[in-house]
């Protein structure tokens, strides 16, 4: 939280310190040994120890196991795949302490055959990622991925943020089309949504583009002469990576914050232009990602047109921010497949490493390493969302489709939703919820019978006009008895404010898909300033909203920024819900 304040203040002198500052002494002492290990990769015969949890499993040898042993190994594989939300990484020839001892070529072939049989029993496919020489023989790392069944695939969302003109839309266009940019905006023209974006070359809205990966690890988008439609990509994919392309200009900061809170991304890709360095908006976006506790990696673009000394300065500046107190991650420049696997395993467990990719959308430099990274990293587990709870769908966009009617887009946060569910839509301007019926459900342009927690979808609603629906409304099951609230209490921390915050202060609050101006009606102290924590009660200025206890929020007003967590909801009928009440009810359900 301390470094978030520095990022919002925009002072690199405070974040990085001078040449002999205490900060640099701290970084030198705390990260010297780790940096040497990461930069030099001196111990090539040992990797990190096997994590107890997560989707990474080490096996020294899998040669001719008995029937009972094979059953046990298959059960273990299912658990690892479940931990990785549908995929797991197996390292063969590696001991539990991370020593790459290696086995003979014959034993490796036999072990891979056993792993293939285990995968088939678990309903998965496997693909070789890397083979290397160990101390005494060969080691192999294998990706095991669940087969798509009945339209169920691994859905991973990545928010693409960064300063204006850093190359965000261009890198998205190159990754999704497989065609390099010509240096004059060819790749980004395929991802823009509005005409004025094509004319200015700058994104002003939230757009989503997909990259499909099959069970063998090949990218589906590239396997055809003609451009495939979204439905064709999804049909052939076991894993779908959705890039949420967000605006970089300061004018559209509210749109960017809304996209990061409402779309619930699994990861954040911070794009930095090598020739521009880390700008103020880059630090703004990084601060939002840290506030939402979203795992982050960095992509430095335009390395083909940047002088070496300028590129080195950009990387050094980025490394200082990543190492700063509050973030305390180890920057790692990805140069090989081994680095990719090291970073992917870290992102799947403790996210201790901050990967930095140096790429070019024109020459294609290091794009294969970035694609391999996207193939290997797992989708975040439902992030605390309950798949067995009543259905809860948060709306982030609305459409009118000719011949279909009103369509809403959003994300499933809880439960399972189908066309037969007894649903309610709300809250309206008076805080009321109304019963509705669904015509159909689509997921990534594919018609489906149901959607579950963590998936994004579009719903066609019967007999409801588009002007009756707004962003921030929800579709929930009637048995949930939904209520809208005018007031709520949150634990907040002020990241930056030029003076003080007191009663009647009016910021804009973002929480999931809710975005509305609020008024501070009470504080647990007289006033709060930059860096202060407080218990604050907000009141919506225009209409009641549907909020979740425990949800994270961001409030802003000009350059003022703050983060927090909702701990108490106050309903109009006098009832209320707090974090403690929710924890007790969840324990009783279990």
N, C-alpha and C positions, 0 to 999 in steps of 0.2 A: 504493500500500500504506500510505503514511503517513496518508492521509485515512481509510482503512478503520479504522485504530486509533482515530482521533478519533470516527468514527461509532459504533463499538462501545462506546467509553467513554461516549458520550452527552453529551459536553460541547460545547455550541454555542459556548461562549466560546473553546475551543481551536480549533474549526473555523473560526469566522467572525472571531474576534478582537474587540477593543474598537473604539472609534471611531477611535483613532489607532494601531491595532496594525500591526505589520509586514505581517501577512497582507493587510489592506485596502490598504496601499500597494502590495503586490505585485499584487493584483487590479486596482487602478486603473491601474498602469503597463502591465500585460500585456494587459488586456482593453478598455482605453478605446476604442481605435480600432475594434476588432471590434464592441463593443457599439453604438457609434454607427451602424455600418453596418447591424447587424441591427435595431435598434429603429426607426431613422428610414427605412430603405430608400431612402436619398437618391438612389442611382444606379439608377433604374428601367430604364435602357436597357442594363444590363450585368448578367450573372450570372456565376457561377464558371466558370472555364475547363473545357473538356471533359476529363474524366478519361481516362487511357489505358486503364485497366481498369474493369470494372463494366458496368452495363446502361444507361448513358446515352450517347446519340449525338447530336451536333449536325450538321445538314445545312443549308447556306444555301439550296440550291435543288436540286430533283430534277425537272427539266423535260426530257422527251424524251431519256432516256439511250439509248445504243446497246445492242445485244444483249450485247456483252461487258461493258460498264459495268454493265448491269442484273444480270448474273450475279455480278459482283464485289460489287455492293451487297447482293444477296440473301445471299451468303456472309457478308458483314459483319453483316447483320441476325441471321442464325442464331447467330453468335458472341456478339453482344450479348444475345440471348435466353438463350443457354446461361449467360452470366455472371450473369444475373438469375434463374436457376433456373426459366426458363419465361416471363419477361416482360421487356420493355425499354421505355425512354422515349426517344422521338425528338423533338428540338426542330427545327422547320423555320423558316428565316429567321434562324438564329443562327449566327454565325461561331465558329470553333474557340476563339477567346480569350474567348468568352462575350458578345460584343457583340450585342445584339438589333437588328440593322440593319433587318430586315424586307424583305418582297418585296410585289409587287402582288397584288391579289386573284386575278387570272387565274393568275399563276405559283403562288400558294399552292394553288389548286384542282388545277392540273396536278401539283404536287409531291405532294399527298395522293393523287391517283390512282396515281402511280408507287409511292408507299409501300404502297398497298393491293395492287397487283400483286406487289410484293416479299413482302408478308405472306402472300398466298395461295400463292406458290411455296414459302415456308418453312413452310406449314402453320399459320399464325397468323391471328388476327383483330386488328383495330385499332379504337380508339375515341378520339375527340377529348376531351382533358382540359381544355384552356384555349386561348383565342385572345386575343391582345393586340396593341396597336399598338406598333410599334417606331420607330426613328428615321426610316426612309424608307418603311415599309410595315407589313405584317402579319406576325406570328409566331404559330406554333401549337405546342403540345406534345401529343403523341399517345402513347397507351399501346398497345403491341404485345404481345399475349398468345398463347401457344401454345394451340391447340385441344385439348380433352381427347380422348384416344384410348384405347379399350379400358380405361376406368376409371382412366387415369392423369391426375391433376389436380395442380395446385400445392397443396401442403400446407404451410401456415404456422401454427406454434404460438406462442401468446402467453401467457406467465404473468402473471396478474393478482394483484398483491400490494399491500400497504398496511396501515395501522393498522386496528384493529377499528372498525366503524361509520363508515368513510370512504366507503362506497357502492360497493364492488367488485362485489358480486353484483347490485346494482341496475343499474349501467352495463352489465354483461354481459347482463342480461335485456332491457334497452332495445335494445342493439345487435343481439341475435339475434332479437327478436320484432318490432321496429319500432314498438312501442307505448310511449308515454311512461308514466312512473310517476305514481301519484296522490299521492305524498308520504307514503303510509302502508304501503309495502312490497308493492305490487301486482306490480311488475316482478321483484323478487327471489324471490317465491314460486314462480316457474316454473323456477328454477335450483337450488333447494335439493334435497338428496338424502334427508335424514332428517327425521322428524317433529319431533325436538327442535330442529332448525335453524329450522323454521317457527315454533315457539313462542318461541324466543329471538331470532330474527332474525340469527343469527350462523353463519357457515360453520365447520364443524369437520372437513370432509373434502375430498378432491380431486375436483372435478367438471369435466367437459369439455363444452363447448357450441360448436356450429359456426355460422358465418355464411358462406353461399355467395355467390360473385360470378361472374357469367357473363362471357363474352368481351367484352361491350360495357361492362362496368363497373357493371351494375345488380346490386343485392342480391336474390338469389333468394328469401330468406326472406320478403320483403315483397310478393311478386307474386301473392298468393293470398288469398282471403277466409278460408279455414280454415288452421289451422296445419299446415305441411308436416312430414312425417317426415324423419329424417336421410337415408334413402335417396333420397327425392324431391329433397332439396336437393343432394345429391352428384351425382345424374344430370344436373341442369341447370347445374352449376357448372364453370367452368374453374379457379377458385381457391377453396379452402376455408380459412377462417381459424378455427382452433380456439382458443378461450379456455379456459385452464386456471385455473379459479377456485380460489384458495388461501385458507387461513384467515388471519385477521389477529390473532387473540387470542394473547397470549403463551403461553397454555396449550398451543396447538397449533403451536408453533414447529417441532417435529420433523417434523410433517406438511408444513408449508410448505417446509422445507428439502428434504425428500424429493421433493416435487413439482417443485422447481426443478432438482434434480440428476438425478432419474430420468426426467422427461418430456422432457428436452433441448429447451427452448423456443428459438425463433428470436429472440424479443424479450421484454423484460419491460416491462409496463405498470404503473408505480407510481402508485397512486391516492391522492390526498391530499384530505382534507376541508377545504374552504376555511374553515370555521368553527372547525376544530380545529388547523390548522397542521401542521407536521412533528413527529410524535411519535417516541418512542424506537423503537417497532416499525417505523415507516417507515424509520428509519435502519438498523435491523437487516436488513430485507429488501433495501434498496438495497445494503448491504454484501455480502450474498450474491450479488446480481446482478453486482456489480463483480468479486467473487472468481471467478465463473464466466465472466467476460468476455462477458456477454450484453448486446447493445445495449439501451439503456433509453430510454424516453420517459415523460413525466409527464402525468397527467390530474388537474386540480383540479376536484372536483365540488362541488355544492351552492352554486354562485355566485349562484343566485336568492334564497337566504335569508340571504346573508352581507353585512354592511355593507361598504362600499367600503374603509374604512380597515383592517378585519380582513383582507379579501381581499388588499390590497396588502401587508400584513405577511407573509402566508403566501407570496406570490410572491417577496418579497424574501428571506425565509429560505430558500426552496428554491433561489433563484438563487445565494446565497452558498455553499451546499453543493455545487452543481454546478460552480462556478468554483474550488473549493478545490484545492490542489496534490494530485496523485494522480488526480483526475478530470479536471480542466482542460478542461471542455467549455463551450461558449457557450450559455447559456440563451436560448431564443427563444420568445416568446409568439406563438402562431399565431393570426393575426387574419384571414387572407385565403387564397384559393387559391394565390396566389403564395408565401406563407409555407409552405403545405403542400408544394408542389413543391420548394422549397429544402430543407426538412427531409428529404423523402423521398430526394432525391439524395444528401444527406450521409449518411443512414443506409445507403444502398447502397454508399458508397465508404469513407469514413474515420470515419463516425459522430462527426464533430467537433462537431456541433450537438446540443443536448439540447432537443427540442421540448417545450413546455408548453401544453396545451390547457385552456382555462377553459370548462367545460361545466356543463349542468344537465340532469338526467334527468327533471325535472318540466316545465320550460318548453321543453326541446329546444334551448337556446342552444348554438351551435357544434358540435352533434352531426354536422351535415353535413360539417364540416371534418375531424372525426375519422374518419368513414366514408371520405372521400376519401383520407385518409392511409393507412388500412388497405388500400384498394384499390391504391394505388400502390407502397407499400414492397415490395421483393422478399423472398421467403423466402431465408434464409441458405443458401449453398451447403453441401454435406454436412458442412461444418465439420471437414474433415480426415478424414472417414470414407470408406473405400474401397468403391465399389460392385462392384469386380471381385474382392474378397477372399472367402473362404468365409463363408457366411451366419452371422450372429450376432444373435440376438434376445434382448433383455433384458426380463424379466418385471417389471411393476410392479403387477399386480393379478390376482386369481384369482376365478373364478365357477363356479357349478354351474347349468347351464341344463337344465330338464326336457325330456327327449326328445333332447337333444344330448350331455350329459355335461359333462366338465370343460373349461372354457374359460379361457385365460390371455390377458391384455392386456399390451401393451408396445410397445417401439420397436425398429425394425430399425436397428442401428448399422453393419453391414457386409453386403455381398453381396446376393444375391437368394434368397428363400426361396419354395418351392412345396410342394404336397402330395406331390410325388414325390421330394423331397429326402431323402437319407439323414441323419437327424437324431439328436441325442442331447440329453437333458435332465439338468441337474444344476447345481451339485453338491448331493448330499443331505447329511445330517448327518455322514456319514463321508468326504465329499469325492469320492464316486463319480458317474460319469455313466452314464446308462442309455439304450439305443436306444428311440425312440418313432416312432409314425406319426401323421400329421395327417389328420383327417376333412375339414376345410374351413378356409378363411381368409376373414376379413371385414375390410374397411377402411372405417371410417365407416358401418357397418351395410350395406355393399354387399359381396356375395360376389365375390371376385376369385380369379384363378388363382395370383397371386404378389404378393409385396411386396418392395420394394427398399430400399436404404439411405436413411435419413432419414424413412421413413414409419412411422406407428403402425398397429397392426393387432390383431386378436384371433384366436387359434388354437384350434380344437377338437381336443383330443388324445384318441386312442383308448386305452382300457384303462389309464387312470391316474386314481387317485382324487384329489379335490381336496386332501385332507389330506396328500398326498405332495408337494405343490407349495407353495412359499412365495415371497414377494416377494424379489427379488435373485437368483433362479435364472436360468439362460439356456438357450435352445434354440439349438444350434450344429450345423453340419455335422460329420459324423464325421471327415472328412479333416483337420479342424483339430487333432485330438488334444488336446482341452481338458484342462486340469489346474487343480485348486483349490489355493490356497495358504493356509498358516496365518500366515506372516510376510511383511511387505513393508516396503520402505524408501521414505521420501518426503522431499522438500525442503519444509519447512514454514516458515510465518511466524506468530507468535502475534499476533493482533489485540488481544486483551484477556485478562488474567489478573490476579487481585488479588495473587498472590504469585509463586511460581516453579514451573516444571514440571520434574520429574526422573524417574528410573527408577521404574517401577510406577505411574505416573500413568495413569488409566483414563478416557478420553473416549469419546464415541460418534462413529464415523467414518462420513461419507456420501461415497460415490463412485458416480455413476450410480445404479443401483437398489439398491446394497448399503448396508445400514444396520445396524451392529453395534458393540457395545462392544469396545474394544481396550485393550491394555496396552502402555505404552512399555517396551521391553526394552533399548534402547541409544540413546545420544545421542553426537554428535560433540564434546560439551562436558559440563561438570559439570551445568549446569542452564540453562534458558532462561526469559526473562521477556517481558513485553509489548514488542512491536516487534522481538524477536530472530528471526533466521533460523537454521535448523539442519537437519542431516540426521538424521532420526529413524527408528528401526525399530519398527514396531508388530506386535503379535501378537493375533489374534482370540481372544476369551475363550470362545466357545461352539462354533463350527464353522468349517471352512474356507470360503472364498468365491472366486468367479471374478472376478478383477480384470484391468484393462488397464494396461499400461505406458504412461505419459504422461498417464493420466486425472487430472483435477483432483479434489481431495478437500476436504471441510470437516470439521473436528472441533469438537465442542462438549461442554460439561459445565457445566450451569447457565448463567451469563452468560459463561463462558469461550468464546472463539471463536478459531479458527485456520484458515488455508487452506494448501494445498500441492499438490504434484504427485508422483504415484507414479513413482519412477525405477528401482526394483528389486523383483522378485518372487522369493521363496524358496520352492521346492517341497519337499514331504516327501521325495522321492527324492534330494535333494541337489543337483539342478540349479537353475538360476536364469536369469532373463531381465532385462536392463537396457535402458535407453533407447538406448544405443549399439548394442546387438545388434539391436534392432528397426529402427533407422535403416539399418544395414548390410543387413539382410534385405530391407527395402523397396527399397533402391537396386538390389540384385541382381535383384529381381522386375521392376523397370522395365527 
